[in-house]
Amino acid sequence: MDTFVQQLINGLTIGAIYALIALGYTMVYGILRLINFAHGDVYMVGAFVGYGLATMLGFSAGPSLLGLGVVLISSMVICALLGMAIEFFAYRPIRKYARMTTLITAIGVSLLIENTFVAWLGAAPKAFPQLLLEQSYTLFGNAAISKSQILIFVVSVVLMLLLQWIIFRTKVGTAMRAVSFNLNSAKLMGINTNAIISFTFALGSGLAAAGGVLTAQYNPQIDPLMGIITGLKAFVAAVLGGIGNVPGAVLGGLLIGIAETFVVGYGQNVGIPTTFRDAVAFAILILVLLFRPTGLLGSTVQEKV
Amino acid sequence: MPILVKRLIAALVIVLLLLAMSQYMSDEGLFGFGVPPYYARVIMLAGINVILAVSLNLITGFTGQFSIGHVGFMAVGAYSSAYLTVYHAQVWERSLAGLVGGNLAHALIFLFAILVGALVAAIAGLIVGIPSLRLRGDYLAIVTLGFAEIIRIVILNIDKVGGATGFTVPGYTNFFWVGGFAIITILIVYNIVHSDIGRALISIREDELAAEAMGINTTRYKVLSFAISSALAGMAGVLFGHYTQFLSTNDFQFIRSFEIIIMIVLGGMGSLTGSVFGAIVITLLPEALRRLPGDLSQYRLVVYSALLILIMLTRPQGLLGTREFGLSWLKRARRQPEGSSTVAGNKGVPIAEQAGPATIDRTKELENR
């Protein structure tokens, strides 16, 4: 029973990270119908910016909650700017072009970011400084939950509630929902769609950066290629929940996290080797796209001629 | 001379040329002439990339289905044929050699391995394609990527073909095979594209709903082109595996799929000559980067991605777009189009009144194509 709870805790931890990244995917898809392949790399950049800031500002000397807070917020801000830059330079000029063109461009941007970091910093993993005094608490018997896991839960919940507030209680959020419903009508209503799109990218990238810093704190090895697989899994999470649907992204993220942990944890008894960890998300994707392509919380959209 | 005889003679000439070239590029050289092994290697890799690019162009460029899992089928072809050549080929070759002689037996075994690789890859293509091809562009891309990763992870876990440590494979490939199959691939895709099937595929690319409304069974054609494309990729995989003589799943990662995509994007996604051109350029690019001062070769992938973004921003149709570069282009350039005002000569003279051939010679008509 305690293994179950332990697996659940670990699964929810990873799931929370996937949820943060999936929110970015789903928001961008909602307004632009574009799968932002580069989003996973914004997560990676967030972790590295956090690493850079922590070493530069001298927080790497010892654990410091203030340091973590500063690093987290600054990384989110910097990556929000990065997200806006990506949108402005790479996606805005081609917004009117064919879907395949935007897809290829997105892949290009993703690879550009990854390989620039590899060329600049080397592919070897770096160690993220421990900004949190690591401590394990026991829960329900033998299940252990560490401080960084609690941090991940707390921060992700706070960020998601913040996002929910922004989307449903502010004018900007209403504008975002309008743009995702129908871009041209929103323009006719006087909404500055370019600004809203930039803002959406900024929000999504900020969340991804938060995910990056939190993951780096939990799992201190960071390398420039860490964004690819995590980004893809987060995309699967967004699709699972219904792409374009914000609560769906959260649900999808948590489900993928739990599924992955359980398959790896219990799969050994059934003969599934642990190397299949990454294949779990893809298998779920294929199943979702075959049987319920609009996702768990999505609604069917008729394809109009 | 009837067409068939002409084509047989052409085929024979090509076969002899290929044999000569492959002898020229091998270690012994041809009558004392040879190429340094480095150049031979680049040419072989370019040939294999041509097959990959042309096959991917069939499904992505001509049918409009964006597949980024092409390397998965290459892997399937490579590993299935490798299983054959490593575990069974020696026995078969010995028994066959008794019948037809050593060299021919060697060649026939390899031909069989290539066909098996292509067949298994085609089956993989069917398995991947049938459920996936109902999905729209973005989702199809992710699903094909997912399938390619799953294929790679599954192969990684099969110990009989080496698993994580890699698989040593006998060397069968030489330029004869690579060049021969490159030509065969181009011929296959060319013939498909310039046929009824090709028109159906292009119509699916242009507007799938309209094609469906016109009565074209889009699913059938999409799956067909996907299977053929995978089979050709499998063939490339066989050639690749038996050239490098060592198979490791690291060679079949997503980045390789991306390299093939950039080949066809660079050349133009609906153009056969474009994809050949793109394949050659992208094969030569790392070598060119190595020559530049300073160690720029680590920036290879940065250059690729920047190049891709640049192409998409400035000329998304690639170098040749959907046009082909060939003799007909040169001929058309000479014959003035009707009503074109920028070209000197037959200004505005309707085509019917332009001087044309006195008689229509049927055989000449077919040759001019």
Interface residues (C-beta under 8 A of the other chain):
Chain A: I35 A90 P93 I94 Y97 A98 R99 M100 T101 L103 I104 T105 I107 G108 V109 S110 L111 L112 E114 N115 T116 V118 A119 I228 L232 F235 V236 V239 P273 T275 F276 D278 A279 F282 A283 L285 I286 L289 L290 P293 E303 V305
Chain B: G64 F66 I68 P131 S132 L135 G137 D138 Y139 A141 I142 V143 L145 G146 F147 E149 I150 I153 V154 L156 N157 L209 F254 F258 I261 V265 M269 Q298 Y299 L301 V302 Y304 S305 A306 L308 I309 M312 L313 P316
